[in-house]
Amino acid sequence: MDFQLNEEQQMVRQMARDFAEKELKPRAAETDERGHLPMEAIKKMAPLGLLGLPVPEEYGGPGIDSVSAAIVIEEIGRACGSTGLSIAAHNGLGLWPIVAFGTEAQKRRWIPRLMSGETLGALALTEPGAGSDLAGGVRTTAVKEGDSWIIKGSKAWITNASHAEVIVTLCRTDPQAGHRGMSMILVETSREGLVVHPKETKMGVRGSPTHAITYDDVRVPLENLLGEEGRGFHQTMMTLDGGRIGIGALSVGLAQAALEEAVRYAKERVAFGKPIAEHQAIRWMIADMATEIEAARILVYRAAWLKDQGEPFTKEAAMAKLFASEAAERAAFKAIQIHGSYGYSTEYPVERIYRDQRLMTIGEGTSEVQRMVISRRVLQEY
């Protein structure tokens, strides 16, 4: 891969950065404090194509490559972690499965709506007793009855559920078939029996809403099946591979924001008669931050590039997500150290960044799960 961005990718970065600097960054503290997404700003993303990153031109999308999509998430996350998380989940988890597996009718119905800014995409995988162990832990069932699926169960930690008109839901459609007995089903949130519970109170990314969902004999048409029956687990793994690139990109954006705030403060703060940026201890922290962020960025872009080439990228996506999320944590930690006591104050962005990045090593599979994925692939290769 040539790590020099092409002209189109550079234009995408500038467009996304200009938008994020103007519309998201000034509201980031309020978004976190109030715990509400800036939907007015998010609606302004629609004409720019930022709400349809995986959508090809034939369905009205921007038709951009995966590296460009990662750049967009990185720039949004650099401005506001909460908005970055919801937009990454919208594009990568809620919208992409419909683009990838949907029927023509499903695509024509839902893609324009999801790109409009009036609703956000959501994916319901995790359950109270099933996080990393989706294959063995999913208990939500979908049973055929006449021309309908009857869905019963519960989901937990679902991003964007309160802003969604349709939720891609992983169900067990054949309890005897193990991971081959799972299917993805589109469930409209207006369906009787579906309850989106009040949002969770979280440490960080507080503006991005996260909910538990209950399905109490929710009836949806058989044609709401997304893709093939029994292929839900496989579809989920493909979705998560792409989602990990998104979380990796978001981590890079958060880390970049932490670095920029740290550099700005270090140049302004005077101690022992000179700006602290001139002290070796501070310079070494900045050097480590910058180096790890650049390495993380390259890992993310390489995984996205492999996806575009049609090459296997499961290992590379896991590597990118693992390294970028842990680099973001180290960067946010160092940024607070450089700020000293001010870094512990909500008046400075690094306090929020530190809380926001903490989710990155958990969501889309913990760091421990990423290491399992990577080691399994490496052992197979050798």
C-alpha positions, 0 to 999 in steps of 0.5 A, spaced: 500 500 500 502 507 498 501 510 504 501 517 501 493 519 500 491 520 494 487 527 492 480 525 493 482 522 500 486 528 502 479 532 499 475 528 504 479 529 510 479 537 509 472 536 508 470 532 514 475 536 518 472 543 516 465 540 518 468 537 524 471 544 526 465 548 525 459 544 527 462 539 532 468 541 536 465 547 539 459 543 541 463 537 544 463 539 551 456 541 551 454 534 548 458 530 553 455 534 559 448 534 557 448 527 554 445 528 548 447 528 540 448 534 536 442 532 532 442 539 528 449 538 526 448 531 524 443 533 520 448 537 516 452 531 515 447 528 510 448 533 504 456 531 505 455 524 504 457 523 511 451 519 513 452 514 507 459 512 508 458 505 505 453 506 500 455 506 493 453 511 488 447 507 485 443 508 491 445 515 492 451 514 497 458 518 496 461 511 493 468 513 497 473 507 499 474 505 506 480 509 507 476 515 506 471 512 510 476 511 516 478 518 515 471 521 516 471 517 522 477 519 525 476 527 523 469 527 527 472 523 533 478 528 533 472 533 534 467 530 538 468 522 541 460 522 542 458 524 535 464 520 532 462 513 536 454 514 534 456 516 526 461 510 526 456 505 529 451 508 524 455 507 518 459 501 520 454 497 524 447 499 522 447 501 515 453 497 512 449 490 513 443 493 509 448 495 504 452 488 504 446 483 505 439 487 504 435 485 498 433 490 493 427 492 496 430 493 503 436 497 500 431 502 497 426 502 503 432 504 508 438 506 505 435 513 503 432 514 510 438 512 514 442 517 509 437 523 511 439 525 518 432 524 520 434 517 523 440 513 525 442 506 524 443 501 530 445 494 530 443 489 536 448 484 538 450 484 545 445 481 550 445 481 558 449 474 558 452 474 551 458 479 549 464 476 546 461 469 546 455 471 541 456 464 538 454 460 544 450 466 548 445 469 544 438 467 547 434 472 543 429 468 538 425 469 532 420 463 530 416 463 524 409 463 525 405 464 518 408 470 514 411 473 520 417 472 525 416 472 532 422 475 536 423 474 543 429 476 548 433 482 550 439 486 548 444 490 552 449 496 550 446 498 543 448 504 540 443 509 537 437 505 539 433 511 541 435 515 534 433 508 530 427 507 526 430 500 524 435 496 528 439 490 525 437 484 530 441 478 531 436 472 533 437 465 534 432 462 528 434 455 529 436 453 537 439 446 535 444 449 529 449 452 534 452 458 530 449 456 524 442 457 527 443 465 527 440 470 523 439 477 522 433 481 522 430 488 521 426 490 526 422 497 526 422 500 532 415 502 531 413 495 532 409 493 538 412 489 543 419 492 542 421 497 548 427 501 548 429 502 555 432 509 558 439 510 556 445 508 560 449 512 564 456 512 562 463 514 564 465 517 557 462 518 550 456 520 554 452 524 548 452 517 544 446 514 547 446 506 549 440 502 551 437 496 553 432 493 548 426 488 550 423 484 544 416 481 547 413 477 542 415 482 536 412 480 530 415 482 523 414 480 516 418 474 514 421 479 508 425 482 514 430 477 514 437 480 512 441 476 507 440 468 508 437 464 514 442 461 518 448 466 516 447 471 521 453 469 525 457 469 519 454 476 517 456 479 524 463 477 524 464 480 517 460 487 520 465 487 526 471 486 522 469 493 518 466 496 525 473 495 528 476 499 523 471 504 525 473 504 532 480 504 530 479 510 526 475 513 532 481 512 537 486 515 532 482 521 532 481 521 539 489 520 540 490 526 535 486 531 539 489 529 546 496 530 542 494 537 539 491 539 546 498 537 550 502 541 545 498 547 545 498 547 553 506 545 553 507 551 549 503 556 553 505 553 560 511 556 563 515 552 569 522 553 571 523 559 567 521 557 560 515 553 557 514 546 559 515 544 552 522 545 552 523 540 558 526 533 556 520 530 560 515 533 556 518 532 549 519 525 550 512 524 552 510 528 546 515 524 541 512 517 544 504 520 543 506 522 536 510 516 534 504 511 536 499 515 533 502 515 526 503 507 527 496 507 529 493 511 523 497 507 518 495 500 521 488 503 520 489 505 513 492 499 511 486 494 514 481 499 510 485 498 504 485 491 504 478 491 505 477 495 499 482 490 495 477 484 497 483 481 501 482 478 508 483 483 513 480 480 519 487 480 523 489 487 520 482 490 523 483 487 529 491 489 530 489 496 528 483 496 533 487 493 538 493 498 537 490 504 536 485 503 542 491 502 547 495 508 543 489 512 545 489 511 552 496 512 553 496 518 549 490 521 553 494 519 559 500 523 557 496 529 555 493 529 562 500 528 565 502 534 561 496 538 563 498 537 570 492 538 575 489 542 570 488 536 566 483 533 571 479 539 570 473 539 566 475 546 563 480 542 559 478 538 553 483 532 555 479 530 561 473 529 556 478 525 551 480 521 557 473 518 559 471 518 551 477 513 549 476 508 555 471 505 551 475 504 545 479 498 548 472 495 550 467 496 544 467 492 538 471 486 542 475 488 548 483 488 547 483 481 550 478 478 544 482 482 539 489 478 541 485 472 541 483 473 534 490 476 532 493 470 535 488 465 532 490 467 525 497 468 526 497 460 528 494 458 522 498 462 518 504 458 521 
